[in-house]
Amino acid sequence: MFLIVTKYLIPKGFRGLAFFPFVFVKYRLDKQNKFFINHERIHLRQQLELFIIPFFVWYFLEFFLRWVQYKNFDLGYRNISFEREAYNNEKDLNYLNNRSFWSFLKWV
């Protein structure tokens, strides 16, 4: 994993973006935030399991469906299965050691 600080690649309203093998962060301080980094590491594992490109296809398709379902951008984003898994487990720093393959499916 490579951590890169850049405010230009991160969309407005977001602090980070994982694109295997990189994690882009908007703020230098976030490099020290263990929970934030764990959240992004969960996304890196999800991407590897789905061979990266299919991950993003699924991510954006599910985001669109959730956006329509909830009629709200933020609720749509927070209810993507990948995000639900990451947000619910970001504080468990051992989560990736115990996580089973394709665990995000529990959140679909």
Gaussian input, Z-matrix of N, CA and C with variables (Angstrom, degrees):
# hf/3-21g

backbone

0 1
 N
 C     1     B1
 C     2     B2     1     A1
 N     3     B3     2     A2     1     D1
 C     4     B4     3     A3     2     D2
 C     5     B5     4     A4     3     D3
 N     6     B6     5     A5     4     D4
 C     7     B7     6     A6     5     D5
 C     8     B8     7     A7     6     D6
 N     9     B9     8     A8     7     D7
 C    10    B10     9     A9     8     D8
 C    11    B11    10    A10     9     D9
 N    12    B12    11    A11    10    D10
 C    13    B13    12    A12    11    D11
 C    14    B14    13    A13    12    D12
 N    15    B15    14    A14    13    D13
 C    16    B16    15    A15    14    D14
 C    17    B17    16    A16    15    D15
 N    18    B18    17    A17    16    D16
 C    19    B19    18    A18    17    D17
 C    20    B20    19    A19    18    D18
 N    21    B21    20    A20    19    D19
 C    22    B22    21    A21    20    D20
 C    23    B23    22    A22    21    D21
 N    24    B24    23    A23    22    D22
 C    25    B25    24    A24    23    D23
 C    26    B26    25    A25    24    D24
 N    27    B27    26    A26    25    D25
 C    28    B28    27    A27    26    D26
 C    29    B29    28    A28    27    D27
 N    30    B30    29    A29    28    D28
 C    31    B31    30    A30    29    D29
 C    32    B32    31    A31    30    D30
 N    33    B33    32    A32    31    D31
 C    34    B34    33    A33    32    D32
 C    35    B35    34    A34    33    D33
 N    36    B36    35    A35    34    D34
 C    37    B37    36    A36    35    D35
 C    38    B38    37    A37    36    D36
 N    39    B39    38    A38    37    D37
 C    40    B40    39    A39    38    D38
 C    41    B41    40    A40    39    D39
 N    42    B42    41    A41    40    D40
 C    43    B43    42    A42    41    D41
 C    44    B44    43    A43    42    D42
 N    45    B45    44    A44    43    D43
 C    46    B46    45    A45    44    D44
 C    47    B47    46    A46    45    D45
 N    48    B48    47    A47    46    D46
 C    49    B49    48    A48    47    D47
 C    50    B50    49    A49    48    D48
 N    51    B51    50    A50    49    D49
 C    52    B52    51    A51    50    D50
 C    53    B53    52    A52    51    D51
 N    54    B54    53    A53    52    D52
 C    55    B55    54    A54    53    D53
 C    56    B56    55    A55    54    D54
 N    57    B57    56    A56    55    D55
 C    58    B58    57    A57    56    D56
 C    59    B59    58    A58    57    D57
 N    60    B60    59    A59    58    D58
 C    61    B61    60    A60    59    D59
 C    62    B62    61    A61    60    D60
 N    63    B63    62    A62    61    D61
 C    64    B64    63    A63    62    D62
 C    65    B65    64    A64    63    D63
 N    66    B66    65    A65    64    D64
 C    67    B67    66    A66    65    D65
 C    68    B68    67    A67    66    D66
 N    69    B69    68    A68    67    D67
 C    70    B70    69    A69    68    D68
 C    71    B71    70    A70    69    D69
 N    72    B72    71    A71    70    D70
 C    73    B73    72    A72    71    D71
 C    74    B74    73    A73    72    D72
 N    75    B75    74    A74    73    D73
 C    76    B76    75    A75    74    D74
 C    77    B77    76    A76    75    D75
 N    78    B78    77    A77    76    D76
 C    79    B79    78    A78    77    D77
 C    80    B80    79    A79    78    D78
 N    81    B81    80    A80    79    D79
 C    82    B82    81    A81    80    D80
 C    83    B83    82    A82    81    D81
 N    84    B84    83    A83    82    D82
 C    85    B85    84    A84    83    D83
 C    86    B86    85    A85    84    D84
 N    87    B87    86    A86    85    D85
 C    88    B88    87    A87    86    D86
 C    89    B89    88    A88    87    D87
 N    90    B90    89    A89    88    D88
 C    91    B91    90    A90    89    D89
 C    92    B92    91    A91    90    D90
 N    93    B93    92    A92    91    D91
 C    94    B94    93    A93    92    D92
 C    95    B95    94    A94    93    D93
 N    96    B96    95    A95    94    D94
 C    97    B97    96    A96    95    D95
 C    98    B98    97    A97    96    D96
 N    99    B99    98    A98    97    D97
 C   100   B100    99    A99    98    D98
 C   101   B101   100   A100    99    D99
 N   102   B102   101   A101   100   D100
 C   103   B103   102   A102   101   D101
 C   104   B104   103   A103   102   D102
 N   105   B105   104   A104   103   D103
 C   106   B106   105   A105   104   D104
 C   107   B107   106   A106   105   D105
 N   108   B108   107   A107   106   D106
 C   109   B109   108   A108   107   D107
 C   110   B110   109   A109   108   D108
 N   111   B111   110   A110   109   D109
 C   112   B112   111   A111   110   D110
 C   113   B113   112   A112   111   D111
 N   114   B114   113   A113   112   D112
 C   115   B115   114   A114   113   D113
 C   116   B116   115   A115   114   D114
 N   117   B117   116   A116   115   D115
 C   118   B118   117   A117   116   D116
 C   119   B119   118   A118   117   D117
 N   120   B120   119   A119   118   D118
 C   121   B121   120   A120   119   D119
 C   122   B122   121   A121   120   D120
 N   123   B123   122   A122   121   D121
 C   124   B124   123   A123   122   D122
 C   125   B125   124   A124   123   D123
 N   126   B126   125   A125   124   D124
 C   127   B127   126   A126   125   D125
 C   128   B128   127   A127   126   D126
 N   129   B129   128   A128   127   D127
 C   130   B130   129   A129   128   D128
 C   131   B131   130   A130   129   D129
 N   132   B132   131   A131   130   D130
 C   133   B133   132   A132   131   D131
 C   134   B134   133   A133   132   D132
 N   135   B135   134   A134   133   D133
 C   136   B136   135   A135   134   D134
 C   137   B137   136   A136   135   D135
 N   138   B138   137   A137   136   D136
 C   139   B139   138   A138   137   D137
 C   140   B140   139   A139   138   D138
 N   141   B141   140   A140   139   D139
 C   142   B142   141   A141   140   D140
 C   143   B143   142   A142   141   D141
 N   144   B144   143   A143   142   D142
 C   145   B145   144   A144   143   D143
 C   146   B146   145   A145   144   D144
 N   147   B147   146   A146   145   D145
 C   148   B148   147   A147   146   D146
 C   149   B149   148   A148   147   D147
 N   150   B150   149   A149   148   D148
 C   151   B151   150   A150   149   D149
 C   152   B152   151   A151   150   D150
 N   153   B153   152   A152   151   D151
 C   154   B154   153   A153   152   D152
 C   155   B155   154   A154   153   D153
 N   156   B156   155   A155   154   D154
 C   157   B157   156   A156   155   D155
 C   158   B158   157   A157   156   D156
 N   159   B159   158   A158   157   D157
 C   160   B160   159   A159   158   D158
 C   161   B161   160   A160   159   D159
 N   162   B162   161   A161   160   D160
 C   163   B163   162   A162   161   D161
 C   164   B164   163   A163   162   D162
 N   165   B165   164   A164   163   D163
 C   166   B166   165   A165   164   D164
 C   167   B167   166   A166   165   D165
 N   168   B168   167   A167   166   D166
 C   169   B169   168   A168   167   D167
 C   170   B170   169   A169   168   D168
 N   171   B171   170   A170   169   D169
 C   172   B172   171   A171   170   D170
 C   173   B173   172   A172   171   D171
 N   174   B174   173   A173   172   D172
 C   175   B175   174   A174   173   D173
 C   176   B176   175   A175   174   D174
 N   177   B177   176   A176   175   D175
 C   178   B178   177   A177   176   D176
 C   179   B179   178   A178   177   D177
 N   180   B180   179   A179   178   D178
 C   181   B181   180   A180   179   D179
 C   182   B182   181   A181   180   D180
 N   183   B183   182   A182   181   D181
 C   184   B184   183   A183   182   D182
 C   185   B185   184   A184   183   D183
 N   186   B186   185   A185   184   D184
 C   187   B187   186   A186   185   D185
 C   188   B188   187   A187   186   D186
 N   189   B189   188   A188   187   D187
 C   190   B190   189   A189   188   D188
 C   191   B191   190   A190   189   D189
 N   192   B192   191   A191   190   D190
 C   193   B193   192   A192   191   D191
 C   194   B194   193   A193   192   D192
 N   195   B195   194   A194   193   D193
 C   196   B196   195   A195   194   D194
 C   197   B197   196   A196   195   D195
 N   198   B198   197   A197   196   D196
 C   199   B199   198   A198   197   D197
 C   200   B200   199   A199   198   D198
 N   201   B201   200   A200   199   D199
 C   202   B202   201   A201   200   D200
 C   203   B203   202   A202   201   D201
 N   204   B204   203   A203   202   D202
 C   205   B205   204   A204   203   D203
 C   206   B206   205   A205   204   D204
 N   207   B207   206   A206   205   D205
 C   208   B208   207   A207   206   D206
 C   209   B209   208   A208   207   D207
 N   210   B210   209   A209   208   D208
 C   211   B211   210   A210   209   D209
 C   212   B212   211   A211   210   D210
 N   213   B213   212   A212   211   D211
 C   214   B214   213   A213   212   D212
 C   215   B215   214   A214   213   D213
 N   216   B216   215   A215   214   D214
 C   217   B217   216   A216   215   D215
 C   218   B218   217   A217   216   D216
 N   219   B219   218   A218   217   D217
 C   220   B220   219   A219   218   D218
 C   221   B221   220   A220   219   D219
 N   222   B222   221   A221   220   D220
 C   223   B223   222   A222   221   D221
 C   224   B224   223   A223   222   D222
 N   225   B225   224   A224   223   D223
 C   226   B226   225   A225   224   D224
 C   227   B227   226   A226   225   D225
 N   228   B228   227   A227   226   D226
 C   229   B229   228   A228   227   D227
 C   230   B230   229   A229   228   D228
 N   231   B231   230   A230   229   D229
 C   232   B232   231   A231   230   D230
 C   233   B233   232   A232   231   D231
 N   234   B234   233   A233   232   D232
 C   235   B235   234   A234   233   D233
 C   236   B236   235   A235   234   D234
 N   237   B237   236   A236   235   D235
 C   238   B238   237   A237   236   D236
 C   239   B239   238   A238   237   D237
 N   240   B240   239   A239   238   D238
 C   241   B241   240   A240   239   D239
 C   242   B242   241   A241   240   D240
 N   243   B243   242   A242   241   D241
 C   244   B244   243   A243   242   D242
 C   245   B245   244   A244   243   D243
 N   246   B246   245   A245   244   D244
 C   247   B247   246   A246   245   D245
 C   248   B248   247   A247   246   D246
 N   249   B249   248   A248   247   D247
 C   250   B250   249   A249   248   D248
 C   251   B251   250   A250   249   D249
 N   252   B252   251   A251   250   D250
 C   253   B253   252   A252   251   D251
 C   254   B254   253   A253   252   D252
 N   255   B255   254   A254   253   D253
 C   256   B256   255   A255   254   D254
 C   257   B257   256   A256   255   D255
 N   258   B258   257   A257   256   D256
 C   259   B259   258   A258   257   D257
 C   260   B260   259   A259   258   D258
 N   261   B261   260   A260   259   D259
 C   262   B262   261   A261   260   D260
 C   263   B263   262   A262   261   D261
 N   264   B264   263   A263   262   D262
 C   265   B265   264   A264   263   D263
 C   266   B266   265   A265   264   D264
 N   267   B267   266   A266   265   D265
 C   268   B268   267   A267   266   D266
 C   269   B269   268   A268   267   D267
 N   270   B270   269   A269   268   D268
 C   271   B271   270   A270   269   D269
 C   272   B272   271   A271   270   D270
 N   273   B273   272   A272   271   D271
 C   274   B274   273   A273   272   D272
 C   275   B275   274   A274   273   D273
 N   276   B276   275   A275   274   D274
 C   277   B277   276   A276   275   D275
 C   278   B278   277   A277   276   D276
 N   279   B279   278   A278   277   D277
 C   280   B280   279   A279   278   D278
 C   281   B281   280   A280   279   D279
 N   282   B282   281   A281   280   D280
 C   283   B283   282   A282   281   D281
 C   284   B284   283   A283   282   D282
 N   285   B285   284   A284   283   D283
 C   286   B286   285   A285   284   D284
 C   287   B287   286   A286   285   D285
 N   288   B288   287   A287   286   D286
 C   289   B289   288   A288   287   D287
 C   290   B290   289   A289   288   D288
 N   291   B291   290   A290   289   D289
 C   292   B292   291   A291   290   D290
 C   293   B293   292   A292   291   D291
 N   294   B294   293   A293   292   D292
 C   295   B295   294   A294   293   D293
 C   296   B296   295   A295   294   D294
 N   297   B297   296   A296   295   D295
 C   298   B298   297   A297   296   D296
 C   299   B299   298   A298   297   D297
 N   300   B300   299   A299   298   D298
 C   301   B301   300   A300   299   D299
 C   302   B302   301   A301   300   D300
 N   303   B303   302   A302   301   D301
 C   304   B304   303   A303   302   D302
 C   305   B305   304   A304   303   D303
 N   306   B306   305   A305   304   D304
 C   307   B307   306   A306   305   D305
 C   308   B308   307   A307   306   D306
 N   309   B309   308   A308   307   D307
 C   310   B310   309   A309   308   D308
 C   311   B311   310   A310   309   D309
 N   312   B312   311   A311   310   D310
 C   313   B313   312   A312   311   D311
 C   314   B314   313   A313   312   D312
 N   315   B315   314   A314   313   D313
 C   316   B316   315   A315   314   D314
 C   317   B317   316   A316   315   D315
 N   318   B318   317   A317   316   D316
 C   319   B319   318   A318   317   D317
 C   320   B320   319   A319   318   D318
 N   321   B321   320   A320   319   D319
 C   322   B322   321   A321   320   D320
 C   323   B323   322   A322   321   D321

   B1=1.4424
   B2=1.5265
   B3=1.3209
   B4=1.4591
   B5=1.5223
   B6=1.3289
   B7=1.4602
   B8=1.5200
   B9=1.3261
   B10=1.4623
   B11=1.5234
   B12=1.3130
   B13=1.4604
   B14=1.5205
   B15=1.3273
   B16=1.4605
   B17=1.5177
   B18=1.3030
   B19=1.4603
   B20=1.5253
   B21=1.3243
   B22=1.4611
   B23=1.5256
   B24=1.3240
   B25=1.4630
   B26=1.5250
   B27=1.3153
   B28=1.4601
   B29=1.5288
   B30=1.3380
   B31=1.4695
   B32=1.5280
   B33=1.3070
   B34=1.4575
   B35=1.5349
   B36=1.3204
   B37=1.4550
   B38=1.5199
   B39=1.3317
   B40=1.4572
   B41=1.5230
   B42=1.3392
   B43=1.4672
   B44=1.5104
   B45=1.3181
   B46=1.4542
   B47=1.5120
   B48=1.3344
   B49=1.4604
   B50=1.5197
   B51=1.3193
   B52=1.4656
   B53=1.5230
   B54=1.3106
   B55=1.4665
   B56=1.5212
   B57=1.3224
   B58=1.4590
   B59=1.5201
   B60=1.3257
   B61=1.4657
   B62=1.5265
   B63=1.3157
   B64=1.4656
   B65=1.5219
   B66=1.3286
   B67=1.4542
   B68=1.5193
   B69=1.3151
   B70=1.4590
   B71=1.5230
   B72=1.3236
   B73=1.4606
   B74=1.5203
   B75=1.3210
   B76=1.4599
   B77=1.5275
   B78=1.3231
   B79=1.4630
   B80=1.5307
   B81=1.3000
   B82=1.4678
   B83=1.5394
   B84=1.3229
   B85=1.4695
   B86=1.5278
   B87=1.3224
   B88=1.4647
   B89=1.5226
   B90=1.3166
   B91=1.4648
   B92=1.5252
   B93=1.3300
   B94=1.4658
   B95=1.5297
   B96=1.3274
   B97=1.4617
   B98=1.5336
   B99=1.3249
   B100=1.4670
   B101=1.5223
   B102=1.3350
   B103=1.4616
   B104=1.5269
   B105=1.3195
   B106=1.4665
   B107=1.5295
   B108=1.3155
   B109=1.4697
   B110=1.5268
   B111=1.3260
   B112=1.4625
   B113=1.5277
   B114=1.3260
   B115=1.4656
   B116=1.5306
   B117=1.3148
   B118=1.4654
   B119=1.5293
   B120=1.3228
   B121=1.4745
   B122=1.5260
   B123=1.3181
   B124=1.4713
   B125=1.5230
   B126=1.3368
   B127=1.4715
   B128=1.5267
   B129=1.3144
   B130=1.4685
   B131=1.5277
   B132=1.3132
   B133=1.4665
   B134=1.5332
   B135=1.3210
   B136=1.4664
   B137=1.5256
   B138=1.3291
   B139=1.4625
   B140=1.5191
   B141=1.3141
   B142=1.4660
   B143=1.5229
   B144=1.3101
   B145=1.4597
   B146=1.5222
   B147=1.3156
   B148=1.4683
   B149=1.5289
   B150=1.3161
   B151=1.4705
   B152=1.5271
   B153=1.2923
   B154=1.4617
   B155=1.5311
   B156=1.3226
   B157=1.4724
   B158=1.5299
   B159=1.3463
   B160=1.4699
   B161=1.5337
   B162=1.3356
   B163=1.4645
   B164=1.5204
   B165=1.3278
   B166=1.4604
   B167=1.5221
   B168=1.3147
   B169=1.4706
   B170=1.5295
   B171=1.3358
   B172=1.4662
   B173=1.5238
   B174=1.3423
   B175=1.4634
   B176=1.5293
   B177=1.3243
   B178=1.4620
   B179=1.5238
   B180=1.3221
   B181=1.4589
   B182=1.5279
   B183=1.3267
   B184=1.4636
   B185=1.5231
   B186=1.3320
   B187=1.4688
   B188=1.5257
   B189=1.3293
   B190=1.4648
   B191=1.5294
   B192=1.3297
   B193=1.4684
   B194=1.5259
   B195=1.3336
   B196=1.4725
   B197=1.5291
   B198=1.3174
   B199=1.4703
   B200=1.5209
   B201=1.3209
   B202=1.4649
   B203=1.5315
   B204=1.3229
   B205=1.4625
   B206=1.5284
   B207=1.3272
   B208=1.4627
   B209=1.5269
   B210=1.3265
   B211=1.4715
   B212=1.5320
   B213=1.3375
   B214=1.4538
   B215=1.5244
   B216=1.3245
   B217=1.4663
   B218=1.5220
   B219=1.3320
   B220=1.4644
   B221=1.5281
   B222=1.3266
   B223=1.4693
   B224=1.5212
   B225=1.3183
   B226=1.4596
   B227=1.5147
   B228=1.3198
   B229=1.4686
   B230=1.5259
   B231=1.3128
   B232=1.4700
   B233=1.5261
   B234=1.3221
   B235=1.4592
   B236=1.5178
   B237=1.3188
   B238=1.4654
   B239=1.5298
   B240=1.3164
   B241=1.4729
   B242=1.5258
   B243=1.3215
   B244=1.4643
   B245=1.5283
   B246=1.3343
   B247=1.4676
   B248=1.5234
   B249=1.3158
   B250=1.4644
   B251=1.5242
   B252=1.3283
   B253=1.4650
   B254=1.5286
   B255=1.3298
   B256=1.4672
   B257=1.5280
   B258=1.3384
   B259=1.4656
   B260=1.5291
   B261=1.3205
   B262=1.4614
   B263=1.5206
   B264=1.3227
   B265=1.4634
   B266=1.5242
   B267=1.3280
   B268=1.4610
   B269=1.5256
   B270=1.3152
   B271=1.4742
   B272=1.5260
   B273=1.3210
   B274=1.4602
   B275=1.5289
   B276=1.3207
   B277=1.4616
   B278=1.5285
   B279=1.3203
   B280=1.4660
   B281=1.5263
   B282=1.3197
   B283=1.4662
   B284=1.5262
   B285=1.3078
   B286=1.4680
   B287=1.5276
   B288=1.3169
   B289=1.4680
   B290=1.5217
   B291=1.3319
   B292=1.4628
   B293=1.5258
   B294=1.2989
   B295=1.4633
   B296=1.5219
   B297=1.3346
   B298=1.4621
   B299=1.5310
   B300=1.3088
   B301=1.4597
   B302=1.5312
   B303=1.3110
   B304=1.4658
   B305=1.5293
   B306=1.3043
   B307=1.4701
   B308=1.5200
   B309=1.3129
   B310=1.4647
   B311=1.5240
   B312=1.3458
   B313=1.4676
   B314=1.5288
   B315=1.3213
   B316=1.4682
   B317=1.5222
   B318=1.3229
   B319=1.4630
   B320=1.5212
   B321=1.3209
   B322=1.4828
   B323=1.5088
   A1=108.62
   A2=114.70
   A3=121.34
   A4=108.35
   A5=117.19
   A6=122.48
   A7=109.41
   A8=115.83
   A9=121.16
   A10=108.64
   A11=116.53
   A12=121.63
   A13=108.20
   A14=115.47
   A15=121.19
   A16=109.45
   A17=116.93
   A18=118.98
   A19=111.67
   A20=117.06
   A21=120.22
   A22=114.33
   A23=118.67
   A24=121.25
   A25=113.30
   A26=116.95
   A27=121.37
   A28=109.00
   A29=117.38
   A30=119.89
   A31=111.91
   A32=115.98
   A33=122.07
   A34=109.27
   A35=115.70
   A36=121.01
   A37=114.05
   A38=117.45
   A39=121.95
   A40=109.61
   A41=115.94
   A42=120.99
   A43=112.64
   A44=117.26
   A45=119.64
   A46=112.02
   A47=113.85
   A48=121.14
   A49=107.86
   A50=115.92
   A51=120.76
   A52=108.69
   A53=115.51
   A54=122.21
   A55=105.56
   A56=115.51
   A57=121.81
   A58=112.49
   A59=117.47
   A60=131.47
   A61=113.06
   A62=116.76
   A63=121.05
   A64=111.57
   A65=114.93
   A66=122.34
   A67=105.54
   A68=115.60
   A69=122.03
   A70=107.75
   A71=116.49
   A72=121.42
   A73=109.21
   A74=114.55
   A75=119.96
   A76=111.73
   A77=116.31
   A78=120.73
   A79=111.04
   A80=116.38
   A81=122.35
   A82=111.55
   A83=117.23
   A84=120.93
   A85=112.31
   A86=117.51
   A87=120.28
   A88=112.47
   A89=117.53
   A90=120.05
   A91=111.02
   A92=116.95
   A93=122.29
   A94=112.66
   A95=117.21
   A96=121.99
   A97=109.67
   A98=117.17
   A99=122.20
   A100=112.72
   A101=116.99
   A102=120.20
   A103=111.09
   A104=115.86
   A105=120.55
   A106=110.43
   A107=116.76
   A108=121.40
   A109=110.31
   A110=117.63
   A111=120.57
   A112=110.83
   A113=117.19
   A114=122.16
   A115=109.87
   A116=116.30
   A117=120.44
   A118=111.55
   A119=117.71
   A120=120.34
   A121=111.11
   A122=116.28
   A123=119.50
   A124=109.24
   A125=116.80
   A126=119.75
   A127=111.67
   A128=117.49
   A129=119.51
   A130=110.72
   A131=117.49
   A132=120.94
   A133=110.13
   A134=116.61
   A135=120.49
   A136=110.29
   A137=115.95
   A138=120.30
   A139=111.33
   A140=117.41
   A141=120.87
   A142=111.38
   A143=116.79
   A144=120.63
   A145=112.33
   A146=116.25
   A147=120.33
   A148=112.31
   A149=116.87
   A150=122.13
   A151=113.36
   A152=117.05
   A153=129.03
   A154=113.73
   A155=119.53
   A156=120.55
   A157=111.61
   A158=119.87
   A159=118.68
   A160=113.08
   A161=116.27
   A162=119.30
   A163=109.91
   A164=117.47
   A165=120.60
   A166=112.22
   A167=117.71
   A168=120.64
   A169=108.79
   A170=116.34
   A171=121.28
   A172=110.01
   A173=116.98
   A174=122.26
   A175=110.71
   A176=116.75
   A177=119.66
   A178=112.27
   A179=117.47
   A180=120.32
   A181=110.09
   A182=116.60
   A183=119.29
   A184=111.02
   A185=117.39
   A186=119.25
   A187=110.40
   A188=116.54
   A189=119.99
   A190=110.57
   A191=117.27
   A192=120.89
   A193=111.57
   A194=117.44
   A195=120.85
   A196=111.10
   A197=116.41
   A198=120.52
   A199=109.31
   A200=116.79
   A201=121.61
   A202=109.55
   A203=116.81
   A204=121.75
   A205=111.60
   A206=117.27
   A207=121.39
   A208=113.59
   A209=116.76
   A210=122.07
   A211=111.96
   A212=114.93
   A213=121.19
   A214=108.24
   A215=116.84
   A216=121.83
   A217=111.74
   A218=116.93
   A219=120.53
   A220=111.93
   A221=117.37
   A222=119.97
   A223=111.15
   A224=116.51
   A225=119.95
   A226=111.11
   A227=116.45
   A228=121.83
   A229=111.24
   A230=117.36
   A231=121.00
   A232=113.17
   A233=117.60
   A234=120.73
   A235=113.96
   A236=117.90
   A237=120.77
   A238=106.29
   A239=117.44
   A240=120.45
   A241=112.13
   A242=117.88
   A243=121.30
   A244=111.00
   A245=116.26
   A246=120.49
   A247=111.03
   A248=117.05
   A249=119.98
   A250=110.64
   A251=116.06
   A252=119.14
   A253=110.39
   A254=116.98
   A255=120.91
   A256=111.84
   A257=117.53
   A258=119.66
   A259=111.69
   A260=117.28
   A261=120.36
   A262=113.58
   A263=117.19
   A264=119.87
   A265=114.56
   A266=118.12
   A267=120.14
   A268=112.89
   A269=118.00
   A270=120.53
   A271=112.66
   A272=116.99
   A273=121.55
   A274=107.55
   A275=116.17
   A276=120.44
   A277=113.07
   A278=117.84
   A279=121.95
   A280=112.40
   A281=116.51
   A282=120.64
   A283=112.83
   A284=117.35
   A285=119.72
   A286=112.57
   A287=117.57
   A288=120.71
   A289=112.02
   A290=116.39
   A291=121.60
   A292=113.37
   A293=117.66
   A294=122.71
   A295=110.47
   A296=115.04
   A297=119.01
   A298=109.97
   A299=115.27
   A300=122.59
   A301=110.10
   A302=116.89
   A303=125.45
   A304=112.15
   A305=117.65
   A306=121.62
   A307=113.14
   A308=117.24
   A309=119.91
   A310=111.73
   A311=117.38
   A312=120.46
   A313=112.00
   A314=117.24
   A315=120.65
   A316=111.15
   A317=116.03
   A318=121.30
   A319=113.26
   A320=118.16
   A321=121.05
   A322=109.46
   D1=132.71
   D2=177.22
   D3=-114.68
   D4=123.39
   D5=177.37
   D6=-94.25
   D7=125.48
   D8=-178.77
   D9=-127.61
   D10=126.81
   D11=177.22
   D12=-90.53
   D13=121.00
   D14=177.56
   D15=-157.11
   D16=123.96
   D17=179.20
   D18=-85.77
   D19=-9.99
   D20=-174.46
   D21=-87.63
   D22=-23.78
   D23=-178.11
   D24=-92.99
   D25=-9.54
   D26=-176.08
   D27=-94.61
   D28=124.14
   D29=178.94
   D30=-62.13
   D31=153.25
   D32=178.75
   D33=-57.54
   D34=135.70
   D35=179.25
   D36=90.80
   D37=-2.78
   D38=179.74
   D39=-119.99
   D40=155.24
   D41=179.72
   D42=-108.47
   D43=-18.20
   D44=-176.70
   D45=-156.17
   D46=166.63
   D47=-179.12
   D48=-152.92
   D49=127.58
   D50=178.37
   D51=-103.37
   D52=129.15
   D53=174.46
   D54=-143.78
   D55=100.31
   D56=-169.86
   D57=-46.03
   D58=129.86
   D59=5.05
   D60=-98.46
   D61=20.63
   D62=-174.21
   D63=-103.94
   D64=148.49
   D65=167.46
   D66=-123.84
   D67=117.86
   D68=178.43
   D69=-97.30
   D70=129.79
   D71=178.81
   D72=-122.76
   D73=145.23
   D74=-178.47
   D75=-79.23
   D76=-36.16
   D77=-174.53
   D78=-118.09
   D79=133.89
   D80=-179.39
   D81=-55.78
   D82=-37.08
   D83=-179.55
   D84=-61.15
   D85=-28.89
   D86=-179.43
   D87=-66.02
   D88=-18.84
   D89=176.24
   D90=-64.61
   D91=-22.96
   D92=-179.32
   D93=-95.67
   D94=-7.93
   D95=-176.76
   D96=-82.67
   D97=104.00
   D98=-175.05
   D99=-60.34
   D100=-38.99
   D101=-178.15
   D102=-70.98
   D103=-40.68
   D104=177.89
   D105=-62.32
   D106=-46.12
   D107=179.66
   D108=-65.00
   D109=-38.89
   D110=177.38
   D111=-62.69
   D112=-40.65
   D113=176.34
   D114=-56.27
   D115=-47.50
   D116=-178.85
   D117=-69.70
   D118=-33.82
   D119=176.41
   D120=-64.98
   D121=-35.84
   D122=176.09
   D123=-60.68
   D124=-41.97
   D125=177.41
   D126=-64.03
   D127=-38.24
   D128=177.99
   D129=-61.96
   D130=-40.58
   D131=178.36
   D132=-65.45
   D133=-42.23
   D134=177.62
   D135=-59.30
   D136=-43.29
   D137=-179.95
   D138=-62.43
   D139=-42.92
   D140=178.91
   D141=-62.23
   D142=-41.23
   D143=-178.91
   D144=-63.56
   D145=-31.46
   D146=-178.87
   D147=-105.19
   D148=13.82
   D149=177.28
   D150=60.76
   D151=39.69
   D152=168.94
   D153=64.74
   D154=-71.20
   D155=-175.61
   D156=-61.99
   D157=-48.57
   D158=176.51
   D159=-58.76
   D160=-30.74
   D161=175.93
   D162=-57.95
   D163=-49.23
   D164=-176.86
   D165=-68.95
   D166=-34.61
   D167=175.52
   D168=-61.55
   D169=-50.14
   D170=179.40
   D171=-61.25
   D172=-44.48
   D173=-177.74
   D174=-57.06
   D175=-51.62
   D176=-176.09
   D177=-72.33
   D178=-34.04
   D179=176.03
   D180=-65.39
   D181=-46.24
   D182=178.84
   D183=-66.03
   D184=-37.88
   D185=176.77
   D186=-58.99
   D187=-46.53
   D188=-179.21
   D189=-60.51
   D190=-45.16
   D191=179.68
   D192=-63.00
   D193=-41.02
   D194=179.32
   D195=-70.00
   D196=-34.89
   D197=177.85
   D198=-62.73
   D199=-45.86
   D200=177.34
   D201=-63.70
   D202=-43.82
   D203=-178.30
   D204=-60.13
   D205=-47.15
   D206=-175.17
   D207=-95.74
   D208=-10.35
   D209=-179.08
   D210=54.12
   D211=34.23
   D212=-178.28
   D213=-153.19
   D214=126.64
   D215=-176.70
   D216=-58.64
   D217=-51.82
   D218=-175.89
   D219=-65.24
   D220=-42.61
   D221=177.51
   D222=-64.93
   D223=-37.89
   D224=176.56
   D225=-61.61
   D226=-46.33
   D227=179.01
   D228=-61.72
   D229=-48.21
   D230=-175.65
   D231=-69.43
   D232=-16.24
   D233=-179.88
   D234=-101.76
   D235=7.65
   D236=170.95
   D237=-65.72
   D238=135.71
   D239=-176.14
   D240=-55.32
   D241=-38.92
   D242=-179.94
   D243=-64.14
   D244=-40.58
   D245=179.82
   D246=-71.39
   D247=-39.27
   D248=178.97
   D249=-60.60
   D250=-43.88
   D251=177.76
   D252=-62.21
   D253=-46.20
   D254=-176.86
   D255=-65.85
   D256=-46.22
   D257=-179.68
   D258=-65.47
   D259=-39.12
   D260=-177.74
   D261=-72.30
   D262=-18.42
   D263=-175.70
   D264=-121.87
   D265=4.52
   D266=-175.59
   D267=-64.40
   D268=-26.82
   D269=-178.74
   D270=-85.13
   D271=-9.58
   D272=176.48
   D273=-93.11
   D274=96.48
   D275=-174.37
   D276=-70.25
   D277=-9.79
   D278=175.72
   D279=-101.32
   D280=3.20
   D281=-174.85
   D282=-54.73
   D283=-45.63
   D284=-176.79
   D285=-66.62
   D286=-22.81
   D287=176.80
   D288=-72.35
   D289=-28.00
   D290=-175.65
   D291=-110.07
   D292=-5.43
   D293=-174.39
   D294=-67.83
   D295=135.77
   D296=176.65
   D297=-87.53
   D298=161.74
   D299=-178.28
   D300=-60.51
   D301=135.11
   D302=179.13
   D303=56.79
   D304=39.67
   D305=-179.67
   D306=-62.31
   D307=-23.03
   D308=-179.71
   D309=-59.99
   D310=-21.65
   D311=-179.26
   D312=-63.89
   D313=-22.17
   D314=176.53
   D315=-64.57
   D316=-20.84
   D317=-173.50
   D318=-102.52
   D319=0.52
   D320=-178.15
   D321=-70.39

